[in-house]
């Protein structure tokens, strides 16, 4: 491995700090390294520790970032052991070595101490993907999650603990919070619009976010606590830790397993939602990100899901591939398998008529608009009427299993929905109901829709009424 990041300890006798070198030794390789990757800002917080041998007096430490994307303004040095006996006197950026800095460290003892170096780098990204394999009955699924980390930062990271920021964080909001608490200077006018000050504040906000997620405030030396979901203001995020340690070389991508849930319950549901899936009935797999499903330990990040079904012979059948959005703990995972040719869904018009007609000559015409014997001149100029349409939603189930359907239909204007099948209002214009169709059976779910037109229209919403068979025999 090439070490583009170096730390050199120079032992000197006395001030000034740059007296002649008595001994020059390379500090041992990293003891630990941790990467916290936040894709949305192209920021990775790197925390690495090393065991350094100090001599009593002033010790210059050299840090180099040549050929990397490390932000030199973000580099910090902390002492994890014997901090009361070690002090950073100053930080120097030599003009003749533009990709290097020196810390002058005053030590009150001779011996070893653990130091921590933190900095931000760019060029490290991650993406998530999932593989699901259902059993032959499509009642349970093995769901595996993977994370692929791509390193184009210019630096190799060996045996790194990888952590991912999952979810969203409003960094402008975080900057304002830190400024009110005095942890960063209050932003000047226009400072959040770009430039180095903007980047510095965003980095401090990122670091504050990571530390608060660990219950550490801004104290880098505090022990790590259990990971948790953070919800504050406009932000909801989670620090997701990949188990074990991985070596992530520069210009390499590495795919790592994030979880493996063996028996996730699956519910199969057919849906008709024209605004979401178009004018077709689609088959859905519904899972829940909770403890009962063997999940629920963290939100699931955006990613791609690949679905397969295990056949009785042990072979796999490919079902679908689709992207999913961020799934909070407790939320459903909805996977669309598309149209099922074994289930036919159609809408059939059974009857159309008009009544409750208002005209400019007659005060009110109570006859139906299409009733025989009413002359045109008797109707006058029509100003309002009720349009009645009776529909049959016909479902043919050619599969060997019963199927459950969720139907949503939206109606604009002043509408009344009448049906013997219990329904609820999804929103002010949308009706929703659930139906079951047994294997090899055909079922008609019939409803009457009344649309009030012209002067009869009083509102813009749908009203639901439960039909009584004797009152509306055409709904049988």
N, C-alpha and C positions, 0 to 999 in steps of 0.2 A: 504494500500500500504506500502510495506517495503521501508524505505529510506536508500538505500545503499550509497547514496551520502549525506553527512551531512556537514553543515557549522555551526560552533559554535563560538560565540563571547565571549571573556573573557575580562572583564573590569579590568584594573589594575591602580594603583595610579601613579607610576613613574618608571623611569628606575632603574635597568635593566628591560627589557621587561618581564622577567619571574618572577616578584615579585609575592607575594602571591595573590591568586584569591580573589577578593572582591565579585564578582557576576559572575555566570555562567548561560547563557541562550541560548536556541536553537534559531537560527535565523528563522524567519517565512519561511514557505514553498515557493517554487518558485512562483514568481509573473507571469513570462512568461517563456516559453521555446520554442526554435526553433531548429529543426533538419534539416540540409542540408545533404542529403545522396548522396554519389557518389559511385555507385556500383563497377565501374571498379577498384578502388583502395582499396575497403573495408574500406572506410574512411567516418565518419559522423562528421560534425562540429556541436557541440552543443553550443548554446548561451542561457544562462538562466539569468534572472534578479531576484533580491530580494531586499526588503526594509530592511535596516539594521540600527539599532540605535547605533550611536557612542557617546562616551564621549570624552571630550577634553583630549588629551594626546595620549598615545600609546595603541592601541587596537590589541591584537593578534586574528587573524581569523584562524580557523582550517578547513581544507578541506580533506575529506577522500574518497577513491575510492576502498575500500575493496570489493573483489569478483566481480569486474567489469572489463571490457576491456578498461577502460580509460587509455590513454597514459599520465602519470604524467608529462612528459617533455613538454607537449603542453598546460598545464593549465595556464591561464592568468586571472588576476583580473583587471577590469577597473571601474572607477567611472563615472556614467552617470549624476549625479547631484553633484554640488559643487566640481568639480574636482580640483579647485585651492586650496581647503582647506583640501584635503585628499592626502596622499602620502604613497606609499608602501615603507617601509624602507628596508626590506629584506625578503627573502623567505628561510625557514628552513625545511629540511627533517630529522625528528628525527630518530636516528638509532634504537631505541627501538620500533618504530612504522613505519614499512617500507611502509605502504600503507596510508600515511598521510603526509600533509605538513601544515606549519603555515606561514601566512603573518603577519608581524608587520606593522600596519597601523597607521600613525601619523595623528591625527585629530585636527584641529584648532577650532572646535566647538563641542557642545553637541546637538545631534539631529539626525534626520533620513536622509538617503541618499540612492539613488538607485544605486546598484552595478550590474555589469555584469561579469559573469564568462564564459569563453569560453574554450573549450577543444575538443580534438578529441577522438573518441571512435571507436572501431571496432564491428562487429557483427550485425549491422543493415543493412538490404538489402531491396530492393523493386523490384517489377515486375509489368508489365502492362498487362492488358487484355481488350478486347473490345467485345461488343455484338451489332450486327447489325440485324435489323428486317426490311425487305423490305415490301412495299405494294404488293397487289396481282398482279399488272401490272409490278412490278420490275422497277419502275421509280423513286422512292424515298425511302429513308431508314432512320430509326431512329438509330443513332449510339451513344452508350454510352461508355465512357472510365472509367476504374477503375484502381486503384493502390493498390497493396497489400504490406504492410510494415511488415517485420518480424524482431522482436527484440530479439536477443540473446546476448545482450551486458552486461547483468548482472544488469542493472538498469531499473527501471520503469520510464516512462515519461508521466505525466498527463497533459491533456489540451495542447498538443504540436501543434505548427504550423509545418507542414511537408512540406519540399521543396525537390525537386528532381533535380539532375543534369542530364539533358537530352542531349544526343549527345556525342561528343568526345572532349577530351582536351589532348594535348600533354604536360605532366607535365615536361618532360625534357626541352622542349622549354620554358615553363613558368619559370622554375628555372633559365635558362640563362637570361631571360628578367629581372627578379627580381634582379639577381646578378648585371646586368649592371646598374640598377637603384639604387643599393646600399641598397636595402631592405633586402637582405640576403647576407651572406658572399659568395664570389666567390667560386664555388665548387673546391675542391682539386682534383688532378688527381686520378681517380678511385673512387671518392666519390659517383658517381651515380650508382655504381655497386651493392651496398648492404650495410647493416649495419645501425646504428642509425643515422649517418649523412645523409645518403640517405633518411631515413624515415622523418627526421626533415625537410629537404629541400622540400620533396614532400608535407608535410603538410603545409608548408609556401606557396608553390605554390598553393595548393588547397584553402587556405584561401584567398590568393591574387586574385584568380579566382572568388571566391564568392563575395568578396568585389567589384571588378571591375564590375561584372555583375550588382551590385546594384548602381554603380556610386559612391562608397564610398572609393575607394582606399583601404588603410589598416586601416582606422579609424572606429573602431567598434562602436563608439558612434554616428556616423552620422545617420541622419534619412534615412529610407529605401525609395528608389525611385521605379518607375515603372520597372517591370521586362522587360528584353529585350534579344534578341538573340545577342550573342557575336561571331564574326568571326575575328580571328587573326591568321595569319600564317597557321599552320597545324591544328588549332583547330576550332571547331564550337560547341557551347554548349548553353544551355538555363537553367535558373533557374526556374523550374516549381513549383508554389505554389498551394498546395491543399487547397481548400476553407474550412474555419472553423478550428476548433481545435479538436484533437483526443487524447485520452488516449491510449498509446501503452505500455502495461505491458511487463515485461521481459518474454521471452519464449512464447510470443503470436504473432499471425499474425492478422492483421486487414486489411480488404478490404474497400477502400474508393472510392467514385465516384469522378472522375477528370473532366468530362464534360458530357453534354447531348445535342446532336444536333438532333432536331426533324425531319427536312425535308432536308436531304442531297440528292441532285440530283445524280441519278445513271445512268450510261450508260452501256448497255450490248453490249459486243463485242466478236466475235468469232476470235480466233487467231490460225494461224499455224506458229509455230516457232520451228523447229525441234531441234535447239540447246538448247532451254529453256524448252520446254514441251514434247519433244519426237515426234515420228512420229504419231501425232494425232491432231485433231482440238479440242481446248478447249474453254469453255465458260468463259468469264471474266466479273466481275463487276468492273467498273472504277469510282472512286470518286476522288475529289481534296481537298487537305487540304488548303482551302482558305475561305475568308469571305463570298463569294456567297453561299458556302455549309454550312454556319453556323459554320465553323471551322476556321482555319487559325490564331488562337490566339497564337499558339506555335507549335513547331515541335511535332510530335507524337513519343514516344519512342518505341523501340522494344517491341513486345508483341504477344499475341495470339488473333486472331479474330474468333469469333463464329457467323455464319450467319444463319438466319432463314427467312422464308417468311410467311407473314400473309395470310391465306386463306380467301375466302369470308365468311366462316362460323365463322371466328374469331379464328380458331385454327392455330397453327404454324407448318410449315414443316421445318425440319432441312435440311440445304443446305450443309454446309461444315465447317471445322475448319482448320485454317492454321496460321503459324507464319508470321509476317510482320517485316521488318527492319525499322530502323529509317526513318521517313518521314519528311523532312524539310517543312517549310511553302511554299505553292505554288506547291508542288509536288503532283503527282498522287498516290493514294492508289489503288493498283492492286490486286484483289482477284480472285484466280483461282478456279472455280467451277468444273473443270475437264471435261471429255467427256460428250457430250449431245447425247443420243441415237436417238434423233429426228432430228439430222442434220448429214448427211452422206457426207464425203469428200473423194475423191479418185483421183488418178493421172492415166490417161489413155494415153498410147503411140499410136499416130495416124500414124506416118510415120517416117522412118529412112532412110537417104541416105548420101552419101559422094560425095564431089566434090573438085575442086581446088587442084588436086593431083599433087605432084611433085615427079619425079623419077630420078634415077641416069643415065638412058639411054636417055629417052626423056627429053627435056628441061622442058616441062610442059605438063601434060595431062589434057586437059580441059573437057574431058568426065567425066561423073559421074562414080564413082568407080564401081557401080553395073549396068552400062549401058550394055545392051546386045550387043554382037558382038565384044567386046574388048577382045582379047586373052590375056592370062596370060603373054606370052612372050613380048607382046606389052607394058605391064605396066612397065616393068623393076623393079628395086628395089625401092619401095616407101619410100620416105624420109619425106614427109609431106602431110597432107590433112586436109580438114574441115569436121567435123562430124556434120550432121544436124539431129535434133530430134524434131518432132512436138508433143506437149503434150496438152491434155485437162484436166484442173482441174475441175472436175465435183462436184458440190455442190447440194445436194437434201435437201430442207427445208420442213420437215414434221410438223413444228410447226404452230401455228395459227397467228404468228406475223412475219413481215419482219425481216431479220437478216442482220447485217453488219459484214463483214469479213475483217481481216487484214492478208495478206499472205506474209510471208518472205521466200525466197529461196536463198540458197548460192550455188555458182558455183565456183569451183577451176579452175585455169588455165586462158587461154586467151579465153574469152567467149563473145558472143553477144546475147542479149535477145531481141526478136522481138515480139511485141504484139499490138493488137488494144486497149487493156485496158491500160489506162495511168498508168505508174509505175515510181517509184523513186529509187535511189540507197541509201540503208540504210548504207552500207559501201562499200569498194572497191570490195567486192566479193558477196554482198547480194542485191537482188532486193526486193522491197516492193510495194504492191499495195492494194487498198481497193475495195471491191465489195459488192453489195447488192443483196440479193435473196428474192423475195417476198414469202408470205406464200403459201405452197403447190407446189412451183415451183422447177424446176431443171435448173441450169445454168452451162454452160461450159465456163470457161475462158481459152482460147487457147493461146499458145505461141510457138514460135520456138526458140530453143537453138542451137547456132553454137559454137562448141568447136574446136579450132584450135589445131591440133596435129603435133608432130614432128617439122620439120623445119618451119612450118607455125606459130608456137607459138612465139609471140613477146613480150608479157607482161603477167602479172598475175593479171587481173582484169576483171570485167564484164562491157560491154558497153550496153546501153539501146537504142533501136531504136523503133520508132513508126511505126507500119505496116500500109500499105495502102491495102485495100481489093482487089483491082485489081491485085496488085503485088504478093500477097500471098493468093490465094483463099482458101487454106486449113486452114487458120486462121478464116474463117467466123464462 
